[in-house]
Amino acid sequence: MAKKLKLNLKGFEDVRTSHKVRDELRKRAKKVAAAAGGEAKGFKVTDLVLERNRAAVSVLATGHALNSNRKHHSLIRALDAGRD
């Protein structure tokens, strides 16, 4: 007979919105941005503050980096840099 599993939804929410998770995401995003060329090339890391139900970070490509990313997929190629 299978046991019922009760999920702690409040616990999931606490983890998704925690500062530790946001800090870890920010750290990884900075590594990805640096591998793609860094802020000198136009890659910037920003917190998505409007995402209240989860910790979220974005790597933005501005100016020349935007066009370069479209052509060469710089951010996708740099994703492995965000691994630990």
PDB file of N, CA, C and O in Angstrom:
ATOM      1  N   MET A   1       0.840  -1.178   0.000  1.00  0.00           N
ATOM      2  CA  MET A   1       0.000   0.000   0.000  1.00  0.00           C
ATOM      3  C   MET A   1       0.891   1.249   0.000  1.00  0.00           C
ATOM      4  O   MET A   1       1.806   1.369   0.814  1.00  0.00           O
ATOM      5  N   ALA A   2       0.619   2.142  -0.891  1.00  0.00           N
ATOM      6  CA  ALA A   2       1.421   3.364  -1.016  1.00  0.00           C
ATOM      7  C   ALA A   2       1.040   4.376   0.062  1.00  0.00           C
ATOM      8  O   ALA A   2      -0.128   4.549   0.410  1.00  0.00           O
ATOM      9  N   LYS A   3       2.066   5.029   0.566  1.00  0.00           N
ATOM     10  CA  LYS A   3       1.816   6.081   1.561  1.00  0.00           C
ATOM     11  C   LYS A   3       1.545   7.383   0.832  1.00  0.00           C
ATOM     12  O   LYS A   3       2.073   7.621  -0.254  1.00  0.00           O
ATOM     13  N   LYS A   4       0.718   8.223   1.438  1.00  0.00           N
ATOM     14  CA  LYS A   4       0.434   9.519   0.847  1.00  0.00           C
ATOM     15  C   LYS A   4       1.585  10.464   1.167  1.00  0.00           C
ATOM     16  O   LYS A   4       2.145  10.441   2.262  1.00  0.00           O
ATOM     17  N   LEU A   5       1.912  11.266   0.219  1.00  0.00           N
ATOM     18  CA  LEU A   5       2.981  12.240   0.369  1.00  0.00           C
ATOM     19  C   LEU A   5       2.351  13.626   0.439  1.00  0.00           C
ATOM     20  O   LEU A   5       1.621  14.037  -0.463  1.00  0.00           O
ATOM     21  N   LYS A   6       2.640  14.329   1.509  1.00  0.00           N
ATOM     22  CA  LYS A   6       2.096  15.670   1.654  1.00  0.00           C
ATOM     23  C   LYS A   6       3.223  16.668   1.427  1.00  0.00           C
ATOM     24  O   LYS A   6       4.238  16.639   2.124  1.00  0.00           O
ATOM     25  N   LEU A   7       3.041  17.542   0.458  1.00  0.00           N
ATOM     26  CA  LEU A   7       4.047  18.531   0.120  1.00  0.00           C
ATOM     27  C   LEU A   7       3.875  19.776   0.991  1.00  0.00           C
ATOM     28  O   LEU A   7       2.757  20.203   1.280  1.00  0.00           O
ATOM     29  N   ASN A   8       4.992  20.337   1.395  1.00  0.00           N
ATOM     30  CA  ASN A   8       4.995  21.556   2.188  1.00  0.00           C
ATOM     31  C   ASN A   8       5.101  22.741   1.225  1.00  0.00           C
ATOM     32  O   ASN A   8       6.201  23.185   0.898  1.00  0.00           O
ATOM     33  N   LEU A   9       3.965  23.243   0.780  1.00  0.00           N
ATOM     34  CA  LEU A   9       3.953  24.311  -0.217  1.00  0.00           C
ATOM     35  C   LEU A   9       4.576  25.591   0.315  1.00  0.00           C
ATOM     36  O   LEU A   9       5.232  26.314  -0.436  1.00  0.00           O
ATOM     37  N   LYS A  10       4.386  25.882   1.583  1.00  0.00           N
ATOM     38  CA  LYS A  10       5.004  27.061   2.191  1.00  0.00           C
ATOM     39  C   LYS A  10       6.524  26.924   2.153  1.00  0.00           C
ATOM     40  O   LYS A  10       7.228  27.909   1.928  1.00  0.00           O
ATOM     41  N   GLY A  11       7.031  25.724   2.369  1.00  0.00           N
ATOM     42  CA  GLY A  11       8.461  25.476   2.304  1.00  0.00           C
ATOM     43  C   GLY A  11       9.017  25.707   0.905  1.00  0.00           C
ATOM     44  O   GLY A  11      10.095  26.281   0.749  1.00  0.00           O
ATOM     45  N   PHE A  12       8.279  25.258  -0.122  1.00  0.00           N
ATOM     46  CA  PHE A  12       8.693  25.498  -1.505  1.00  0.00           C
ATOM     47  C   PHE A  12       8.762  26.997  -1.791  1.00  0.00           C
ATOM     48  O   PHE A  12       9.707  27.484  -2.413  1.00  0.00           O
ATOM     49  N   GLU A  13       7.742  27.717  -1.326  1.00  0.00           N
ATOM     50  CA  GLU A  13       7.709  29.162  -1.540  1.00  0.00           C
ATOM     51  C   GLU A  13       8.868  29.844  -0.822  1.00  0.00           C
ATOM     52  O   GLU A  13       9.484  30.760  -1.368  1.00  0.00           O
ATOM     53  N   ASP A  14       9.166  29.407   0.388  1.00  0.00           N
ATOM     54  CA  ASP A  14      10.277  29.987   1.147  1.00  0.00           C
ATOM     55  C   ASP A  14      11.610  29.784   0.425  1.00  0.00           C
ATOM     56  O   ASP A  14      12.448  30.684   0.393  1.00  0.00           O
ATOM     57  N   VAL A  15      11.797  28.604  -0.148  1.00  0.00           N
ATOM     58  CA  VAL A  15      13.040  28.331  -0.880  1.00  0.00           C
ATOM     59  C   VAL A  15      13.103  29.174  -2.144  1.00  0.00           C
ATOM     60  O   VAL A  15      14.135  29.779  -2.433  1.00  0.00           O
ATOM     61  N   ARG A  16      11.999  29.223  -2.910  1.00  0.00           N
ATOM     62  CA  ARG A  16      11.989  29.983  -4.166  1.00  0.00           C
ATOM     63  C   ARG A  16      12.250  31.464  -3.973  1.00  0.00           C
ATOM     64  O   ARG A  16      12.817  32.108  -4.856  1.00  0.00           O
ATOM     65  N   THR A  17      11.852  32.018  -2.842  1.00  0.00           N
ATOM     66  CA  THR A  17      11.987  33.455  -2.625  1.00  0.00           C
ATOM     67  C   THR A  17      13.132  33.818  -1.691  1.00  0.00           C
ATOM     68  O   THR A  17      13.284  34.990  -1.346  1.00  0.00           O
ATOM     69  N   SER A  18      13.935  32.862  -1.276  1.00  0.00           N
ATOM     70  CA  SER A  18      14.980  33.138  -0.286  1.00  0.00           C
ATOM     71  C   SER A  18      16.128  33.952  -0.881  1.00  0.00           C
ATOM     72  O   SER A  18      16.400  33.898  -2.080  1.00  0.00           O
ATOM     73  N   HIS A  19      16.791  34.706  -0.004  1.00  0.00           N
ATOM     74  CA  HIS A  19      17.930  35.517  -0.427  1.00  0.00           C
ATOM     75  C   HIS A  19      19.112  34.647  -0.844  1.00  0.00           C
ATOM     76  O   HIS A  19      19.875  35.025  -1.733  1.00  0.00           O
ATOM     77  N   LYS A  20      19.268  33.495  -0.216  1.00  0.00           N
ATOM     78  CA  LYS A  20      20.362  32.596  -0.582  1.00  0.00           C
ATOM     79  C   LYS A  20      20.214  32.102  -2.017  1.00  0.00           C
ATOM     80  O   LYS A  20      21.198  32.022  -2.752  1.00  0.00           O
ATOM     81  N   VAL A  21      18.996  31.774  -2.415  1.00  0.00           N
ATOM     82  CA  VAL A  21      18.750  31.321  -3.782  1.00  0.00           C
ATOM     83  C   VAL A  21      19.015  32.470  -4.751  1.00  0.00           C
ATOM     84  O   VAL A  21      19.654  32.266  -5.783  1.00  0.00           O
ATOM     85  N   ARG A  22      18.535  33.675  -4.435  1.00  0.00           N
ATOM     86  CA  ARG A  22      18.767  34.831  -5.307  1.00  0.00           C
ATOM     87  C   ARG A  22      20.258  35.127  -5.424  1.00  0.00           C
ATOM     88  O   ARG A  22      20.740  35.436  -6.513  1.00  0.00           O
ATOM     89  N   ASP A  23      21.000  35.038  -4.310  1.00  0.00           N
ATOM     90  CA  ASP A  23      22.445  35.277  -4.347  1.00  0.00           C
ATOM     91  C   ASP A  23      23.164  34.248  -5.210  1.00  0.00           C
ATOM     92  O   ASP A  23      24.075  34.587  -5.966  1.00  0.00           O
ATOM     93  N   GLU A  24      22.749  32.993  -5.094  1.00  0.00           N
ATOM     94  CA  GLU A  24      23.356  31.928  -5.905  1.00  0.00           C
ATOM     95  C   GLU A  24      23.064  32.154  -7.391  1.00  0.00           C
ATOM     96  O   GLU A  24      23.953  31.995  -8.229  1.00  0.00           O
ATOM     97  N   LEU A  25      21.833  32.522  -7.717  1.00  0.00           N
ATOM     98  CA  LEU A  25      21.483  32.805  -9.108  1.00  0.00           C
ATOM     99  C   LEU A  25      22.270  33.995  -9.641  1.00  0.00           C
ATOM    100  O   LEU A  25      22.730  33.980 -10.782  1.00  0.00           O
ATOM    101  N   ARG A  26      22.424  35.029  -8.811  1.00  0.00           N
ATOM    102  CA  ARG A  26      23.180  36.214  -9.222  1.00  0.00           C
ATOM    103  C   ARG A  26      24.642  35.855  -9.484  1.00  0.00           C
ATOM    104  O   ARG A  26      25.239  36.323 -10.454  1.00  0.00           O
ATOM    105  N   LYS A  27      25.217  35.016  -8.608  1.00  0.00           N
ATOM    106  CA  LYS A  27      26.614  34.595  -8.767  1.00  0.00           C
ATOM    107  C   LYS A  27      26.802  33.838 -10.083  1.00  0.00           C
ATOM    108  O   LYS A  27      27.764  34.079 -10.813  1.00  0.00           O
ATOM    109  N   ARG A  28      25.893  32.937 -10.375  1.00  0.00           N
ATOM    110  CA  ARG A  28      25.986  32.164 -11.608  1.00  0.00           C
ATOM    111  C   ARG A  28      25.760  33.027 -12.841  1.00  0.00           C
ATOM    112  O   ARG A  28      26.420  32.845 -13.864  1.00  0.00           O
ATOM    113  N   ALA A  29      24.822  33.970 -12.741  1.00  0.00           N
ATOM    114  CA  ALA A  29      24.555  34.868 -13.860  1.00  0.00           C
ATOM    115  C   ALA A  29      25.771  35.742 -14.156  1.00  0.00           C
ATOM    116  O   ALA A  29      26.065  36.020 -15.318  1.00  0.00           O
ATOM    117  N   LYS A  30      26.476  36.174 -13.122  1.00  0.00           N
ATOM    118  CA  LYS A  30      27.682  36.983 -13.328  1.00  0.00           C
ATOM    119  C   LYS A  30      28.764  36.176 -14.040  1.00  0.00           C
ATOM    120  O   LYS A  30      29.496  36.717 -14.868  1.00  0.00           O
ATOM    121  N   LYS A  31      28.869  34.893 -13.727  1.00  0.00           N
ATOM    122  CA  LYS A  31      29.839  34.038 -14.407  1.00  0.00           C
ATOM    123  C   LYS A  31      29.480  33.886 -15.887  1.00  0.00           C
ATOM    124  O   LYS A  31      30.355  33.921 -16.753  1.00  0.00           O
ATOM    125  N   VAL A  32      28.193  33.718 -16.166  1.00  0.00           N
ATOM    126  CA  VAL A  32      27.739  33.579 -17.552  1.00  0.00           C
ATOM    127  C   VAL A  32      28.004  34.873 -18.314  1.00  0.00           C
ATOM    128  O   VAL A  32      28.505  34.843 -19.438  1.00  0.00           O
ATOM    129  N   ALA A  33      27.668  36.009 -17.703  1.00  0.00           N
ATOM    130  CA  ALA A  33      27.888  37.298 -18.362  1.00  0.00           C
ATOM    131  C   ALA A  33      29.371  37.526 -18.628  1.00  0.00           C
ATOM    132  O   ALA A  33      29.742  38.015 -19.695  1.00  0.00           O
ATOM    133  N   ALA A  34      30.218  37.176 -17.669  1.00  0.00           N
ATOM    134  CA  ALA A  34      31.669  37.345 -17.846  1.00  0.00           C
ATOM    135  C   ALA A  34      32.179  36.459 -18.980  1.00  0.00           C
ATOM    136  O   ALA A  34      33.020  36.889 -19.769  1.00  0.00           O
ATOM    137  N   ALA A  35      31.681  35.228 -19.067  1.00  0.00           N
ATOM    138  CA  ALA A  35      32.117  34.320 -20.122  1.00  0.00           C
ATOM    139  C   ALA A  35      31.650  34.789 -21.502  1.00  0.00           C
ATOM    140  O   ALA A  35      32.288  34.497 -22.513  1.00  0.00           O
ATOM    141  N   ALA A  36      30.531  35.517 -21.534  1.00  0.00           N
ATOM    142  CA  ALA A  36      30.018  36.016 -22.812  1.00  0.00           C
ATOM    143  C   ALA A  36      30.722  37.296 -23.245  1.00  0.00           C
ATOM    144  O   ALA A  36      30.569  37.730 -24.387  1.00  0.00           O
ATOM    145  N   GLY A  37      31.486  37.900 -22.352  1.00  0.00           N
ATOM    146  CA  GLY A  37      32.206  39.124 -22.724  1.00  0.00           C
ATOM    147  C   GLY A  37      32.165  40.191 -21.656  1.00  0.00           C
ATOM    148  O   GLY A  37      32.908  41.171 -21.726  1.00  0.00           O
ATOM    149  N   GLY A  38      31.317  40.016 -20.682  1.00  0.00           N
ATOM    150  CA  GLY A  38      31.271  40.937 -19.553  1.00  0.00           C
ATOM    151  C   GLY A  38      30.587  42.254 -19.850  1.00  0.00           C
ATOM    152  O   GLY A  38      30.048  42.478 -20.933  1.00  0.00           O
ATOM    153  N   GLU A  39      30.629  43.111 -18.851  1.00  0.00           N
ATOM    154  CA  GLU A  39      29.961  44.404 -18.969  1.00  0.00           C
ATOM    155  C   GLU A  39      30.629  45.296 -20.008  1.00  0.00           C
ATOM    156  O   GLU A  39      29.979  46.159 -20.598  1.00  0.00           O
ATOM    157  N   ALA A  40      31.916  45.090 -20.231  1.00  0.00           N
ATOM    158  CA  ALA A  40      32.626  45.876 -21.252  1.00  0.00           C
ATOM    159  C   ALA A  40      32.029  45.628 -22.639  1.00  0.00           C
ATOM    160  O   ALA A  40      32.028  46.527 -23.481  1.00  0.00           O
ATOM    161  N   LYS A  41      31.530  44.431 -22.880  1.00  0.00           N
ATOM    162  CA  LYS A  41      30.916  44.088 -24.169  1.00  0.00           C
ATOM    163  C   LYS A  41      29.422  44.398 -24.195  1.00  0.00           C
ATOM    164  O   LYS A  41      28.807  44.397 -25.261  1.00  0.00           O
ATOM    165  N   GLY A  42      28.825  44.666 -23.010  1.00  0.00           N
ATOM    166  CA  GLY A  42      27.414  45.029 -22.963  1.00  0.00           C
ATOM    167  C   GLY A  42      26.499  44.012 -22.316  1.00  0.00           C
ATOM    168  O   GLY A  42      25.282  44.089 -22.483  1.00  0.00           O
ATOM    169  N   PHE A  43      27.054  43.056 -21.577  1.00  0.00           N
ATOM    170  CA  PHE A  43      26.233  42.069 -20.873  1.00  0.00           C
ATOM    171  C   PHE A  43      26.109  42.483 -19.412  1.00  0.00           C
ATOM    172  O   PHE A  43      27.116  42.625 -18.717  1.00  0.00           O
ATOM    173  N   LYS A  44      24.872  42.679 -18.941  1.00  0.00           N
ATOM    174  CA  LYS A  44      24.623  43.153 -17.585  1.00  0.00           C
ATOM    175  C   LYS A  44      23.729  42.167 -16.843  1.00  0.00           C
ATOM    176  O   LYS A  44      22.828  41.569 -17.429  1.00  0.00           O
ATOM    177  N   VAL A  45      23.988  42.004 -15.545  1.00  0.00           N
ATOM    178  CA  VAL A  45      23.184  41.135 -14.688  1.00  0.00           C
ATOM    179  C   VAL A  45      22.223  42.009 -13.890  1.00  0.00           C
ATOM    180  O   VAL A  45      22.635  42.986 -13.266  1.00  0.00           O
ATOM    181  N   THR A  46      20.943  41.654 -13.912  1.00  0.00           N
ATOM    182  CA  THR A  46      19.944  42.409 -13.163  1.00  0.00           C
ATOM    183  C   THR A  46      19.032  41.465 -12.402  1.00  0.00           C
ATOM    184  O   THR A  46      18.772  40.343 -12.838  1.00  0.00           O
ATOM    185  N   ASP A  47      18.548  41.935 -11.256  1.00  0.00           N
ATOM    186  CA  ASP A  47      17.530  41.200 -10.501  1.00  0.00           C
ATOM    187  C   ASP A  47      16.174  41.520 -11.095  1.00  0.00           C
ATOM    188  O   ASP A  47      15.899  42.668 -11.444  1.00  0.00           O
ATOM    189  N   LEU A  48      15.332  40.519 -11.212  1.00  0.00           N
ATOM    190  CA  LEU A  48      13.968  40.742 -11.678  1.00  0.00           C
ATOM    191  C   LEU A  48      13.096  40.940 -10.441  1.00  0.00           C
ATOM    192  O   LEU A  48      12.537  39.984  -9.903  1.00  0.00           O
ATOM    193  N   VAL A  49      12.988  42.176 -10.005  1.00  0.00           N
ATOM    194  CA  VAL A  49      12.327  42.482  -8.736  1.00  0.00           C
ATOM    195  C   VAL A  49      10.815  42.347  -8.818  1.00  0.00           C
ATOM    196  O   VAL A  49      10.160  42.244  -7.780  1.00  0.00           O
ATOM    197  N   LEU A  50      10.248  42.343  -9.993  1.00  0.00           N
ATOM    198  CA  LEU A  50       8.796  42.210 -10.112  1.00  0.00           C
ATOM    199  C   LEU A  50       8.339  40.767  -9.946  1.00  0.00           C
ATOM    200  O   LEU A  50       7.142  40.506  -9.829  1.00  0.00           O
ATOM    201  N   GLU A  51       9.277  39.830  -9.934  1.00  0.00           N
ATOM    202  CA  GLU A  51       8.946  38.416  -9.731  1.00  0.00           C
ATOM    203  C   GLU A  51       8.848  38.165  -8.233  1.00  0.00           C
ATOM    204  O   GLU A  51       9.841  37.800  -7.603  1.00  0.00           O
ATOM    205  N   ARG A  52       7.686  38.352  -7.663  1.00  0.00           N
ATOM    206  CA  ARG A  52       7.524  38.234  -6.209  1.00  0.00           C
ATOM    207  C   ARG A  52       7.461  36.781  -5.743  1.00  0.00           C
ATOM    208  O   ARG A  52       7.830  36.482  -4.608  1.00  0.00           O
ATOM    209  N   ASN A  53       7.006  35.890  -6.591  1.00  0.00           N
ATOM    210  CA  ASN A  53       6.824  34.505  -6.149  1.00  0.00           C
ATOM    211  C   ASN A  53       8.053  33.631  -6.379  1.00  0.00           C
ATOM    212  O   ASN A  53       8.009  32.422  -6.152  1.00  0.00           O
ATOM    213  N   ARG A  54       9.164  34.250  -6.834  1.00  0.00           N
ATOM    214  CA  ARG A  54      10.384  33.472  -7.024  1.00  0.00           C
ATOM    215  C   ARG A  54      11.589  34.402  -7.114  1.00  0.00           C
ATOM    216  O   ARG A  54      11.461  35.580  -7.450  1.00  0.00           O
ATOM    217  N   ALA A  55      12.730  33.863  -6.816  1.00  0.00           N
ATOM    218  CA  ALA A  55      13.977  34.597  -7.004  1.00  0.00           C
ATOM    219  C   ALA A  55      14.318  34.509  -8.487  1.00  0.00           C
ATOM    220  O   ALA A  55      14.311  33.417  -9.056  1.00  0.00           O
ATOM    221  N   ALA A  56      14.613  35.632  -9.115  1.00  0.00           N
ATOM    222  CA  ALA A  56      14.900  35.622 -10.539  1.00  0.00           C
ATOM    223  C   ALA A  56      15.981  36.642 -10.865  1.00  0.00           C
ATOM    224  O   ALA A  56      15.998  37.749 -10.328  1.00  0.00           O
ATOM    225  N   VAL A  57      16.881  36.244 -11.755  1.00  0.00           N
ATOM    226  CA  VAL A  57      17.979  37.086 -12.199  1.00  0.00           C
ATOM    227  C   VAL A  57      18.053  36.965 -13.711  1.00  0.00           C
ATOM    228  O   VAL A  57      17.752  35.912 -14.272  1.00  0.00           O
ATOM    229  N   SER A  58      18.457  38.050 -14.371  1.00  0.00           N
ATOM    230  CA  SER A  58      18.538  38.046 -15.821  1.00  0.00           C
ATOM    231  C   SER A  58      19.889  38.576 -16.277  1.00  0.00           C
ATOM    232  O   SER A  58      20.472  39.452 -15.639  1.00  0.00           O
ATOM    233  N   VAL A  59      20.380  38.039 -17.384  1.00  0.00           N
ATOM    234  CA  VAL A  59      21.563  38.595 -18.037  1.00  0.00           C
ATOM    235  C   VAL A  59      21.054  39.303 -19.283  1.00  0.00           C
ATOM    236  O   VAL A  59      20.520  38.674 -20.197  1.00  0.00           O
ATOM    237  N   LEU A  60      21.226  40.615 -19.309  1.00  0.00           N
ATOM    238  CA  LEU A  60      20.762  41.425 -20.432  1.00  0.00           C
ATOM    239  C   LEU A  60      21.903  41.707 -21.393  1.00  0.00           C
ATOM    240  O   LEU A  60      23.040  41.931 -20.978  1.00  0.00           O
ATOM    241  N   ALA A  61      21.594  41.694 -22.656  1.00  0.00           N
ATOM    242  CA  ALA A  61      22.562  42.085 -23.674  1.00  0.00           C
ATOM    243  C   ALA A  61      22.119  43.443 -24.208  1.00  0.00           C
ATOM    244  O   ALA A  61      21.005  43.582 -24.713  1.00  0.00           O
ATOM    245  N   THR A  62      22.992  44.445 -24.098  1.00  0.00           N
ATOM    246  CA  THR A  62      22.646  45.798 -24.532  1.00  0.00           C
ATOM    247  C   THR A  62      23.538  46.213 -25.700  1.00  0.00           C
ATOM    248  O   THR A  62      24.660  45.728 -25.844  1.00  0.00           O
ATOM    249  N   GLY A  63      23.029  47.101 -26.515  1.00  0.00           N
ATOM    250  CA  GLY A  63      23.811  47.664 -27.607  1.00  0.00           C
ATOM    251  C   GLY A  63      24.397  46.613 -28.536  1.00  0.00           C
ATOM    252  O   GLY A  63      23.684  45.763 -29.070  1.00  0.00           O
ATOM    253  N   HIS A  64      25.713  46.688 -28.718  1.00  0.00           N
ATOM    254  CA  HIS A  64      26.425  45.774 -29.615  1.00  0.00           C
ATOM    255  C   HIS A  64      26.258  44.321 -29.166  1.00  0.00           C
ATOM    256  O   HIS A  64      26.158  43.418 -29.997  1.00  0.00           O
ATOM    257  N   ALA A  65      26.228  44.099 -27.857  1.00  0.00           N
ATOM    258  CA  ALA A  65      26.092  42.733 -27.335  1.00  0.00           C
ATOM    259  C   ALA A  65      24.772  42.102 -27.768  1.00  0.00           C
ATOM    260  O   ALA A  65      24.709  40.893 -27.992  1.00  0.00           O
ATOM    261  N   LEU A  66      23.731  42.898 -27.885  1.00  0.00           N
ATOM    262  CA  LEU A  66      22.438  42.377 -28.315  1.00  0.00           C
ATOM    263  C   LEU A  66      22.529  41.810 -29.723  1.00  0.00           C
ATOM    264  O   LEU A  66      22.056  40.704 -29.986  1.00  0.00           O
ATOM    265  N   ASN A  67      23.132  42.562 -30.617  1.00  0.00           N
ATOM    266  CA  ASN A  67      23.281  42.091 -32.002  1.00  0.00           C
ATOM    267  C   ASN A  67      24.231  40.905 -32.078  1.00  0.00           C
ATOM    268  O   ASN A  67      23.987  39.955 -32.822  1.00  0.00           O
ATOM    269  N   SER A  68      25.307  40.959 -31.312  1.00  0.00           N
ATOM    270  CA  SER A  68      26.264  39.855 -31.289  1.00  0.00           C
ATOM    271  C   SER A  68      25.610  38.582 -30.752  1.00  0.00           C
ATOM    272  O   SER A  68      25.841  37.490 -31.271  1.00  0.00           O
ATOM    273  N   ASN A  69      24.793  38.734 -29.709  1.00  0.00           N
ATOM    274  CA  ASN A  69      24.112  37.574 -29.133  1.00  0.00           C
ATOM    275  C   ASN A  69      23.139  36.967 -30.135  1.00  0.00           C
ATOM    276  O   ASN A  69      23.028  35.745 -30.227  1.00  0.00           O
ATOM    277  N   ARG A  70      22.444  37.797 -30.876  1.00  0.00           N
ATOM    278  CA  ARG A  70      21.520  37.283 -31.901  1.00  0.00           C
ATOM    279  C   ARG A  70      22.251  36.480 -32.967  1.00  0.00           C
ATOM    280  O   ARG A  70      21.768  35.447 -33.430  1.00  0.00           O
ATOM    281  N   LYS A  71      23.412  36.970 -33.342  1.00  0.00           N
ATOM    282  CA  LYS A  71      24.152  36.330 -34.425  1.00  0.00           C
ATOM    283  C   LYS A  71      24.951  35.116 -33.964  1.00  0.00           C
ATOM    284  O   LYS A  71      24.975  34.092 -34.646  1.00  0.00           O
ATOM    285  N   HIS A  72      25.609  35.228 -32.803  1.00  0.00           N
ATOM    286  CA  HIS A  72      26.538  34.190 -32.352  1.00  0.00           C
ATOM    287  C   HIS A  72      26.051  33.371 -31.163  1.00  0.00           C
ATOM    288  O   HIS A  72      26.732  32.434 -30.746  1.00  0.00           O
ATOM    289  N   HIS A  73      24.884  33.704 -30.606  1.00  0.00           N
ATOM    290  CA  HIS A  73      24.327  32.993 -29.449  1.00  0.00           C
ATOM    291  C   HIS A  73      25.320  32.986 -28.275  1.00  0.00           C
ATOM    292  O   HIS A  73      25.564  31.950 -27.656  1.00  0.00           O
ATOM    293  N   SER A  74      25.875  34.150 -27.989  1.00  0.00           N
ATOM    294  CA  SER A  74      26.920  34.280 -26.972  1.00  0.00           C
ATOM    295  C   SER A  74      26.470  33.814 -25.588  1.00  0.00           C
ATOM    296  O   SER A  74      27.226  33.139 -24.889  1.00  0.00           O
ATOM    297  N   LEU A  75      25.255  34.164 -25.187  1.00  0.00           N
ATOM    298  CA  LEU A  75      24.784  33.783 -23.851  1.00  0.00           C
ATOM    299  C   LEU A  75      24.544  32.280 -23.743  1.00  0.00           C
ATOM    300  O   LEU A  75      24.867  31.670 -22.723  1.00  0.00           O
ATOM    301  N   ILE A  76      23.989  31.693 -24.770  1.00  0.00           N
ATOM    302  CA  ILE A  76      23.768  30.238 -24.732  1.00  0.00           C
ATOM    303  C   ILE A  76      25.086  29.500 -24.678  1.00  0.00           C
ATOM    304  O   ILE A  76      25.214  28.511 -23.956  1.00  0.00           O
ATOM    305  N   ARG A  77      26.069  29.966 -25.434  1.00  0.00           N
ATOM    306  CA  ARG A  77      27.388  29.324 -25.431  1.00  0.00           C
ATOM    307  C   ARG A  77      28.097  29.491 -24.092  1.00  0.00           C
ATOM    308  O   ARG A  77      28.950  28.677 -23.737  1.00  0.00           O
ATOM    309  N   ALA A  78      27.751  30.541 -23.347  1.00  0.00           N
ATOM    310  CA  ALA A  78      28.404  30.819 -22.076  1.00  0.00           C
ATOM    311  C   ALA A  78      27.693  30.170 -20.881  1.00  0.00           C
ATOM    312  O   ALA A  78      28.144  30.331 -19.746  1.00  0.00           O
ATOM    313  N   LEU A  79      26.616  29.455 -21.104  1.00  0.00           N
ATOM    314  CA  LEU A  79      25.850  28.882 -19.994  1.00  0.00           C
ATOM    315  C   LEU A  79      26.660  27.937 -19.111  1.00  0.00           C
ATOM    316  O   LEU A  79      26.456  27.909 -17.898  1.00  0.00           O
ATOM    317  N   ASP A  80      27.561  27.174 -19.687  1.00  0.00           N
ATOM    318  CA  ASP A  80      28.350  26.228 -18.875  1.00  0.00           C
ATOM    319  C   ASP A  80      29.197  26.948 -17.830  1.00  0.00           C
ATOM    320  O   ASP A  80      29.568  26.343 -16.824  1.00  0.00           O
ATOM    321  N   ALA A  81      29.507  28.218 -18.045  1.00  0.00           N
ATOM    322  CA  ALA A  81      30.309  28.969 -17.069  1.00  0.00           C
ATOM    323  C   ALA A  81      29.543  29.155 -15.765  1.00  0.00           C
ATOM    324  O   ALA A  81      30.155  29.372 -14.719  1.00  0.00           O
ATOM    325  N   GLY A  82      28.238  29.075 -15.808  1.00  0.00           N
ATOM    326  CA  GLY A  82      27.411  29.255 -14.610  1.00  0.00           C
ATOM    327  C   GLY A  82      27.303  28.014 -13.749  1.00  0.00           C
ATOM    328  O   GLY A  82      26.710  28.061 -12.671  1.00  0.00           O
ATOM    329  N   ARG A  83      27.861  26.908 -14.201  1.00  0.00           N
ATOM    330  CA  ARG A  83      27.820  25.671 -13.404  1.00  0.00           C
ATOM    331  C   ARG A  83      28.864  25.726 -12.304  1.00  0.00           C
ATOM    332  O   ARG A  83      29.886  26.402 -12.422  1.00  0.00           O
ATOM    333  N   ASP A  84      28.591  25.018 -11.262  1.00  0.00           N
ATOM    334  CA  ASP A  84      29.579  24.882 -10.181  1.00  0.00           C
ATOM    335  C   ASP A  84      30.183  23.505 -10.193  1.00  0.00           C
ATOM    336  O   ASP A  84      31.035  23.197  -9.361  1.00  0.00           O
TER     337      ASP A  84
END
